[in-house]
Amino acid sequence: METFERIRALAADVFGVPPSTLGPASSPDDVPGWDSLQHLTLVAIIEQELDVRLRDADAADAQTLGELTQAVVRARAEAA
């Protein structure tokens, strides 16, 4: 499964919304339930499920699912 698709599925579970409602530009501004606490929860689940460690700045600065995906791709590249 593509990285974004996995992150979208995880986000849908965390936020309690259908995956089809989420896209790369989805952000706290348009996703019900995406607040700072749920953002931290999503980051923790992404790290666990995708076996990756995001830099704190990347995790905190990411404002969309697309940016979270880019952070995961970057972390994987740095770990390789």
Buried (B, 14 or more C-beta within 10 A) or exposed (E): EEBBEBBBBBBBEBBEBEEEBBEBEBBBEEBEEBEEEBBEBBBEBBBEEBEBEBEEEBBEEBBBBBBBBBBBEBBBEEEE
